[in-house]
Amino acid sequence: MLMVIYSLSQASDDTWSIRRAGTTLFSQLRLGPAIQLARETARDEHMRSGRSISVEMPGPVSNIRLAQYARQAPMPQSAVA
């Protein structure tokens, strides 16, 4: 299963947007609140769906990962009592 990525992008007016799969979810945010909201939204989706989710923003050389919620591997049958 592919990882879902929430991405932050900066607008020309120095506000930030949160996008998921090419769709803008939130816009016209300051950077701090945008990071916080993206992390909360990603964590909520991970808790509800169990999917692996990452929050990223552009950096000077490559994307910067701000959060990652990994899908847990199933427990082996021998570990289940």
MMTF fields as JSON, N, C-alpha, C and O atoms, coordinates in Angstrom:
{
  "mmtfVersion": "1.0.0",
  "mmtfProducer": "UNKNOWN",
  "numBonds": 323,
  "numAtoms": 324,
  "numGroups": 81,
  "numChains": 1,
  "numModels": 1,
  "chainsPerModel": [1],
  "groupsPerChain": [81],
  "chainIdList": ["A"],
  "bondAtomList": [4, 2, 8, 6, 12, 10, 16, 14, 20, 18, 24, 22, 28, 26, 32, 30, 36, 34, 40, 38, 44, 42, 48, 46, 52, 50, 56, 54, 60, 58, 64, 62, 68, 66, 72, 70, 76, 74, 80, 78, 84, 82, 88, 86, 92, 90, 96, 94, 100, 98, 104, 102, 108, 106, 112, 110, 116, 114, 120, 118, 124, 122, 128, 126, 132, 130, 136, 134, 140, 138, 144, 142, 148, 146, 152, 150, 156, 154, 160, 158, 164, 162, 168, 166, 172, 170, 176, 174, 180, 178, 184, 182, 188, 186, 192, 190, 196, 194, 200, 198, 204, 202, 208, 206, 212, 210, 216, 214, 220, 218, 224, 222, 228, 226, 232, 230, 236, 234, 240, 238, 244, 242, 248, 246, 252, 250, 256, 254, 260, 258, 264, 262, 268, 266, 272, 270, 276, 274, 280, 278, 284, 282, 288, 286, 292, 290, 296, 294, 300, 298, 304, 302, 308, 306, 312, 310, 316, 314, 320, 318],
  "bondOrderList": [1, 1, 1, 1, 1, 1, 1, 1, 1, 1, 1, 1, 1, 1, 1, 1, 1, 1, 1, 1, 1, 1, 1, 1, 1, 1, 1, 1, 1, 1, 1, 1, 1, 1, 1, 1, 1, 1, 1, 1, 1, 1, 1, 1, 1, 1, 1, 1, 1, 1, 1, 1, 1, 1, 1, 1, 1, 1, 1, 1, 1, 1, 1, 1, 1, 1, 1, 1, 1, 1, 1, 1, 1, 1, 1, 1, 1, 1, 1, 1],
  "groupList": [{"groupName": "MET", "atomNameList": ["N", "CA", "C", "O"], "elementList": ["N", "C", "C", "O"], "formalChargeList": [0, 0, 0, 0], "bondAtomList": [1, 0, 2, 1, 3, 2], "bondOrderList": [1, 1, 2], "singleLetterCode": "M", "chemCompType": "L-PEPTIDE LINKING"}, {"groupName": "LEU", "atomNameList": ["N", "CA", "C", "O"], "elementList": ["N", "C", "C", "O"], "formalChargeList": [0, 0, 0, 0], "bondAtomList": [1, 0, 2, 1, 3, 2], "bondOrderList": [1, 1, 2], "singleLetterCode": "L", "chemCompType": "L-PEPTIDE LINKING"}, {"groupName": "VAL", "atomNameList": ["N", "CA", "C", "O"], "elementList": ["N", "C", "C", "O"], "formalChargeList": [0, 0, 0, 0], "bondAtomList": [1, 0, 2, 1, 3, 2], "bondOrderList": [1, 1, 2], "singleLetterCode": "V", "chemCompType": "L-PEPTIDE LINKING"}, {"groupName": "ILE", "atomNameList": ["N", "CA", "C", "O"], "elementList": ["N", "C", "C", "O"], "formalChargeList": [0, 0, 0, 0], "bondAtomList": [1, 0, 2, 1, 3, 2], "bondOrderList": [1, 1, 2], "singleLetterCode": "I", "chemCompType": "L-PEPTIDE LINKING"}, {"groupName": "TYR", "atomNameList": ["N", "CA", "C", "O"], "elementList": ["N", "C", "C", "O"], "formalChargeList": [0, 0, 0, 0], "bondAtomList": [1, 0, 2, 1, 3, 2], "bondOrderList": [1, 1, 2], "singleLetterCode": "Y", "chemCompType": "L-PEPTIDE LINKING"}, {"groupName": "SER", "atomNameList": ["N", "CA", "C", "O"], "elementList": ["N", "C", "C", "O"], "formalChargeList": [0, 0, 0, 0], "bondAtomList": [1, 0, 2, 1, 3, 2], "bondOrderList": [1, 1, 2], "singleLetterCode": "S", "chemCompType": "L-PEPTIDE LINKING"}, {"groupName": "GLN", "atomNameList": ["N", "CA", "C", "O"], "elementList": ["N", "C", "C", "O"], "formalChargeList": [0, 0, 0, 0], "bondAtomList": [1, 0, 2, 1, 3, 2], "bondOrderList": [1, 1, 2], "singleLetterCode": "Q", "chemCompType": "L-PEPTIDE LINKING"}, {"groupName": "ALA", "atomNameList": ["N", "CA", "C", "O"], "elementList": ["N", "C", "C", "O"], "formalChargeList": [0, 0, 0, 0], "bondAtomList": [1, 0, 2, 1, 3, 2], "bondOrderList": [1, 1, 2], "singleLetterCode": "A", "chemCompType": "L-PEPTIDE LINKING"}, {"groupName": "ASP", "atomNameList": ["N", "CA", "C", "O"], "elementList": ["N", "C", "C", "O"], "formalChargeList": [0, 0, 0, 0], "bondAtomList": [1, 0, 2, 1, 3, 2], "bondOrderList": [1, 1, 2], "singleLetterCode": "D", "chemCompType": "L-PEPTIDE LINKING"}, {"groupName": "THR", "atomNameList": ["N", "CA", "C", "O"], "elementList": ["N", "C", "C", "O"], "formalChargeList": [0, 0, 0, 0], "bondAtomList": [1, 0, 2, 1, 3, 2], "bondOrderList": [1, 1, 2], "singleLetterCode": "T", "chemCompType": "L-PEPTIDE LINKING"}, {"groupName": "TRP", "atomNameList": ["N", "CA", "C", "O"], "elementList": ["N", "C", "C", "O"], "formalChargeList": [0, 0, 0, 0], "bondAtomList": [1, 0, 2, 1, 3, 2], "bondOrderList": [1, 1, 2], "singleLetterCode": "W", "chemCompType": "L-PEPTIDE LINKING"}, {"groupName": "ARG", "atomNameList": ["N", "CA", "C", "O"], "elementList": ["N", "C", "C", "O"], "formalChargeList": [0, 0, 0, 0], "bondAtomList": [1, 0, 2, 1, 3, 2], "bondOrderList": [1, 1, 2], "singleLetterCode": "R", "chemCompType": "L-PEPTIDE LINKING"}, {"groupName": "GLY", "atomNameList": ["N", "CA", "C", "O"], "elementList": ["N", "C", "C", "O"], "formalChargeList": [0, 0, 0, 0], "bondAtomList": [1, 0, 2, 1, 3, 2], "bondOrderList": [1, 1, 2], "singleLetterCode": "G", "chemCompType": "PEPTIDE LINKING"}, {"groupName": "PHE", "atomNameList": ["N", "CA", "C", "O"], "elementList": ["N", "C", "C", "O"], "formalChargeList": [0, 0, 0, 0], "bondAtomList": [1, 0, 2, 1, 3, 2], "bondOrderList": [1, 1, 2], "singleLetterCode": "F", "chemCompType": "L-PEPTIDE LINKING"}, {"groupName": "PRO", "atomNameList": ["N", "CA", "C", "O"], "elementList": ["N", "C", "C", "O"], "formalChargeList": [0, 0, 0, 0], "bondAtomList": [1, 0, 2, 1, 3, 2], "bondOrderList": [1, 1, 2], "singleLetterCode": "P", "chemCompType": "L-PEPTIDE LINKING"}, {"groupName": "GLU", "atomNameList": ["N", "CA", "C", "O"], "elementList": ["N", "C", "C", "O"], "formalChargeList": [0, 0, 0, 0], "bondAtomList": [1, 0, 2, 1, 3, 2], "bondOrderList": [1, 1, 2], "singleLetterCode": "E", "chemCompType": "L-PEPTIDE LINKING"}, {"groupName": "HIS", "atomNameList": ["N", "CA", "C", "O"], "elementList": ["N", "C", "C", "O"], "formalChargeList": [0, 0, 0, 0], "bondAtomList": [1, 0, 2, 1, 3, 2], "bondOrderList": [1, 1, 2], "singleLetterCode": "H", "chemCompType": "L-PEPTIDE LINKING"}, {"groupName": "ASN", "atomNameList": ["N", "CA", "C", "O"], "elementList": ["N", "C", "C", "O"], "formalChargeList": [0, 0, 0, 0], "bondAtomList": [1, 0, 2, 1, 3, 2], "bondOrderList": [1, 1, 2], "singleLetterCode": "N", "chemCompType": "L-PEPTIDE LINKING"}],
  "groupTypeList": [0, 1, 0, 2, 3, 4, 5, 1, 5, 6, 7, 5, 8, 8, 9, 10, 5, 3, 11, 11, 7, 12, 9, 9, 1, 13, 5, 6, 1, 11, 1, 12, 14, 7, 3, 6, 1, 7, 11, 15, 9, 7, 11, 8, 15, 16, 0, 11, 5, 12, 11, 5, 3, 5, 2, 15, 0, 14, 12, 14, 2, 5, 17, 3, 11, 1, 7, 6, 4, 7, 11, 6, 7, 14, 0, 14, 6, 5, 7, 2, 7],
  "groupIdList": [1, 2, 3, 4, 5, 6, 7, 8, 9, 10, 11, 12, 13, 14, 15, 16, 17, 18, 19, 20, 21, 22, 23, 24, 25, 26, 27, 28, 29, 30, 31, 32, 33, 34, 35, 36, 37, 38, 39, 40, 41, 42, 43, 44, 45, 46, 47, 48, 49, 50, 51, 52, 53, 54, 55, 56, 57, 58, 59, 60, 61, 62, 63, 64, 65, 66, 67, 68, 69, 70, 71, 72, 73, 74, 75, 76, 77, 78, 79, 80, 81],
  "secStructList": [7, 7, 7, 3, 3, 3, 3, 3, 3, 3, 7, 6, 6, 1, 7, 3, 3, 3, 3, 3, 6, 6, 3, 3, 3, 3, 3, 3, 3, 7, 2, 2, 2, 2, 2, 2, 2, 2, 2, 2, 2, 2, 2, 2, 2, 2, 2, 2, 2, 7, 7, 7, 3, 3, 3, 3, 3, 7, 7, 1, 1, 1, 7, 3, 3, 3, 3, 3, 3, 7, 7, 7, 7, 7, 7, 7, 4, 4, 4, 7, 7],
  "xCoordList": [0.847, 0.0, 0.891, 1.891, 0.539, 1.322, 1.114, 0.075, 2.116, 2.021, 1.226, 1.416, 0.344, -0.399, 0.484, 1.081, 0.57, 1.423, 0.577, -0.139, 0.675, 0.123, 1.293, 2.357, 1.112, 2.213, 1.82, 0.679, 2.785, 2.606, 3.208, 4.277, 2.521, 3.069, 2.87, 1.844, 3.865, 3.859, 3.285, 3.637, 2.39, 1.806, 2.657, 3.536, 2.392, 3.165, 2.992, 3.84, 1.902, 1.68, 2.241, 1.893, 3.114, 3.769, 2.824, 3.175, 1.64, 0.783, 1.014, 1.654, 0.498, 0.738, -0.576, -1.602, -0.52, -1.659, -1.28, -0.106, -2.291, -2.112, -2.834, -4.014, -2.089, -2.649, -2.525, -1.605, -3.478, -3.442, -3.914, -5.005, -3.105, -3.443, -3.888, -4.861, -3.182, -3.47, -4.641, -4.973, -5.271, -6.412, -6.013, -5.415, -6.341, -6.065, -7.131, -8.325, -6.679, -7.596, -7.791, -8.902, -6.694, -6.707, -5.764, -4.774, -6.064, -5.194, -5.159, -5.917, -4.261, -4.063, -3.747, -4.306, -2.829, -2.402, -0.988, -0.196, -0.682, 0.717, 1.439, 0.8, 2.761, 3.533, 3.312, 3.04, 3.419, 3.262, 1.918, 1.875, 0.814, -0.493, -0.676, -1.371, -0.068, -0.177, 0.502, -0.046, 1.678, 2.384, 1.562, 1.378, 1.072, 0.29, -0.972, -1.277, -1.698, -2.929, -2.647, -3.395, -1.586, -1.236, -0.899, -1.327, -0.14, 0.198, -1.048, -1.216, -1.921, -3.15, -4.046, -4.601, -4.187, -5.034, -4.461, -5.202, -3.153, -2.498, -2.608, -2.899, -2.377, -2.472, -3.897, -4.087, -4.895, -6.283, -6.59, -7.21, -6.153, -6.396, -5.695, -6.259, -4.475, -3.733, -4.477, -4.597, -4.969, -5.674, -6.969, -7.332, -7.654, -8.911, -8.697, -9.45, -7.677, -7.515, -6.399, -6.427, -5.415, -4.251, -3.236, -2.225, -3.482, -2.55, -1.281, -1.274, -0.205, 1.039, 0.867, 0.447, 1.197, 0.984, 2.194, 2.795, 2.542, 3.677, 3.224, 2.322, 3.872, 3.653, 4.984, 6.007, 4.969, 6.203, 6.029, 4.924, 7.149, 7.175, 8.436, 9.415, 8.426, 9.61, 10.781, 10.61, 11.959, 13.184, 14.088, 13.729, 15.251, 16.143, 16.69, 16.979, 16.832, 17.388, 16.372, 16.272, 15.637, 14.619, 13.516, 13.612, 12.474, 11.382, 11.839, 12.706, 11.247, 11.53, 10.342, 9.208, 10.59, 9.521, 9.27, 10.172, 8.054, 7.676, 7.042, 7.089, 6.455, 5.828, 5.665, 5.551, 5.655, 5.388, 4.651, 5.081, 3.556, 2.739, 2.744, 2.073, 3.503, 3.724, 2.665, 2.163, 2.343, 1.426, 2.134, 3.277, 1.461, 2.069, 2.009, 1.005, 3.106, 3.146, 2.269, 2.223, 1.574, 0.748, 1.616, 2.756, 1.063, 1.798, 1.875, 0.888, 3.027, 3.125, 2.209, 1.983, 1.69, 0.774, 1.413, 0.722, 2.721, 3.391, 3.408, 3.562, 3.253, 3.264, 1.882, 1.752, 0.866, -0.488, -0.754, -0.68, -1.062, -1.269, -2.72, -3.074],
  "yCoordList": [-1.183, 0.0, 1.244, 1.296, 2.214, 3.439, 4.351, 4.315, 5.16, 6.134, 7.344, 7.819, 7.834, 9.055, 10.221, 10.176, 11.259, 12.404, 13.665, 14.02, 14.328, 15.668, 16.611, 16.45, 17.581, 18.482, 19.929, 20.336, 20.687, 22.114, 22.823, 22.448, 23.843, 24.624, 26.107, 26.52, 26.884, 28.314, 29.077, 28.822, 30.023, 30.887, 32.141, 32.41, 32.895, 34.112, 35.175, 36.055, 35.097, 36.078, 35.599, 36.143, 34.574, 34.002, 33.272, 33.039, 32.907, 32.026, 30.596, 30.377, 29.647, 28.239, 27.491, 27.835, 26.466, 25.59, 24.171, 23.801, 23.381, 21.958, 21.211, 21.443, 20.295, 19.543, 18.051, 17.595, 17.302, 15.836, 15.33, 15.677, 14.52, 13.915, 14.97, 14.765, 16.092, 17.125, 18.035, 18.929, 17.816, 18.624, 19.526, 19.062, 20.81, 21.73, 21.548, 21.697, 21.222, 21.022, 22.303, 22.622, 23.033, 24.273, 25.254, 24.842, 26.541, 27.541, 28.807, 28.968, 29.695, 31.003, 30.895, 31.616, 29.967, 29.757, 30.288, 30.321, 30.695, 30.995, 29.663, 28.63, 29.682, 28.443, 27.591, 26.396, 28.161, 27.382, 26.673, 25.458, 27.413, 26.745, 25.741, 24.74, 25.991, 25.046, 23.726, 22.657, 23.79, 22.568, 21.817, 20.605, 22.521, 21.888, 21.229, 20.087, 21.929, 21.391, 20.198, 19.22, 20.265, 19.144, 17.906, 16.803, 18.076, 16.937, 16.352, 15.133, 17.211, 16.731, 15.989, 14.94, 16.532, 15.915, 14.571, 13.6, 14.512, 13.264, 12.217, 11.052, 12.628, 11.691, 11.136, 9.946, 12.013, 11.577, 10.544, 9.516, 10.825, 9.866, 8.546, 7.477, 8.613, 7.387, 6.581, 5.362, 7.238, 6.549, 5.908, 4.812, 6.586, 6.053, 4.932, 3.959, 5.065, 4.144, 3.128, 2.069, 3.433, 2.56, 2.712, 2.01, 3.617, 3.825, 4.524, 5.221, 4.323, 5.062, 6.461, 6.622, 7.461, 8.848, 9.679, 9.491, 10.599, 11.499, 12.936, 13.208, 13.858, 15.293, 15.881, 15.701, 16.588, 17.129, 18.576, 19.036, 19.276, 20.635, 20.8, 20.085, 21.738, 21.92, 22.488, 23.368, 21.965, 22.477, 23.024, 22.979, 23.539, 24.131, 23.129, 23.501, 21.866, 20.86, 19.752, 19.279, 19.35, 18.303, 18.529, 19.428, 17.716, 17.864, 17.538, 16.689, 18.221, 18.002, 17.252, 17.725, 16.108, 15.329, 15.905, 15.941, 16.352, 16.955, 15.952, 16.135, 14.905, 13.86, 12.621, 12.7, 11.47, 10.223, 9.297, 9.066, 8.782, 7.845, 6.543, 6.422, 5.573, 4.337, 3.304, 3.214, 2.529, 1.417, 0.351, -0.003, -0.159, -1.182, -2.531, -2.895, -3.259, -4.604, -5.523, -5.388, -6.456, -7.395, -8.27, -8.59, -8.648, -9.52, -10.922, -11.415, -11.574, -12.949, -13.852, -13.599, -14.898, -15.806, -16.429, -16.679, -16.682, -17.306, -16.37, -16.834, -15.063, -14.113, -13.955, -13.397, -14.444, -14.328, -15.537, -16.676, -15.293, -16.407, -16.798, -17.713],
  "zCoordList": [0.0, 0.0, 0.0, 0.717, -0.78, -0.889, 0.313, 0.971, 0.578, 1.657, 1.18, 0.061, 2.03, 1.76, 2.2, 3.276, 1.376, 1.703, 1.789, 0.853, 2.927, 3.097, 2.841, 3.439, 1.969, 1.642, 1.912, 1.692, 2.388, 2.59, 1.39, 0.908, 0.911, -0.191, 0.106, 0.645, -0.254, 0.023, -1.159, -2.311, -0.857, -1.889, -2.043, -1.224, -3.084, -3.348, -2.257, -2.11, -1.497, -0.42, 0.921, 1.969, 0.89, 2.065, 3.007, 4.163, 2.545, 3.326, 2.839, 1.811, 3.573, 3.274, 3.075, 3.661, 2.239, 1.993, 2.371, 2.353, 2.716, 2.984, 1.879, 1.615, 1.23, 0.103, 0.373, 1.053, -0.177, -0.119, -1.47, -1.922, -2.106, -3.405, -4.416, -5.142, -4.466, -5.447, -5.112, -5.89, -3.964, -3.553, -2.389, -1.418, -2.484, -1.379, -0.314, -0.576, 0.896, 2.016, 2.819, 3.241, 3.023, 3.795, 3.108, 2.504, 3.196, 2.566, 3.407, 4.363, 3.022, 3.651, 5.146, 5.972, 5.47, 6.852, 7.045, 6.103, 8.243, 8.59, 8.755, 8.958, 8.669, 8.653, 9.906, 9.784, 11.085, 12.323, 12.399, 12.591, 12.25, 12.269, 11.126, 11.298, 9.973, 8.856, 9.206, 8.936, 9.798, 10.204, 11.241, 11.131, 12.236, 13.302, 12.737, 13.081, 11.884, 11.312, 10.407, 10.424, 9.624, 8.751, 9.571, 9.231, 10.644, 11.512, 12.162, 12.198, 12.676, 13.318, 12.332, 12.659, 11.129, 10.114, 9.681, 9.522, 9.491, 9.095, 10.196, 9.924, 11.43, 12.559, 12.683, 12.933, 12.504, 12.573, 11.483, 11.754, 10.25, 9.17, 9.458, 9.22, 9.966, 10.293, 11.361, 11.24, 12.386, 13.47, 12.955, 13.38, 12.052, 11.52, 10.502, 10.483, 9.662, 8.533, 8.706, 8.08, 9.545, 9.691, 8.579, 8.572, 7.631, 6.512, 6.979, 7.993, 6.218, 6.436, 5.849, 4.703, 6.65, 6.23, 6.6, 7.658, 5.718, 5.912, 5.699, 4.907, 6.424, 6.234, 5.777, 6.438, 4.642, 4.07, 3.648, 3.36, 3.621, 3.079, 2.251, 2.464, 1.307, 0.47, 1.276, 2.12, 0.995, 1.606, 0.514, -0.663, 0.883, -0.106, -1.125, -2.262, -0.73, -1.632, -1.925, -3.057, -0.921, -1.081, -0.057, 0.778, -0.122, 0.83, 2.24, 2.446, 3.202, 4.618, 5.206, 5.126, 5.787, 6.421, 7.807, 8.644, 8.046, 9.32, 10.276, 11.493, 9.735, 10.548, 9.687, 8.464, 10.355, 9.655, 10.605, 11.735, 10.134, 10.893, 10.111, 9.086, 10.599, 9.858, 10.175, 11.295, 9.16, 9.333, 10.144, 9.852, 11.158, 11.996, 11.302, 10.69, 11.413, 10.841, 11.678, 12.901, 11.036, 11.803, 12.7, 12.362, 13.842, 14.771, 14.192, 13.645, 14.301, 13.825, 14.656, 15.839, 14.03, 14.72, 15.963, 16.95, 15.926, 17.08, 18.286, 19.416, 18.072, 19.18, 19.814, 20.903, 19.133, 19.65, 20.532, 20.071, 21.793, 22.739, 22.817, 23.561]
}
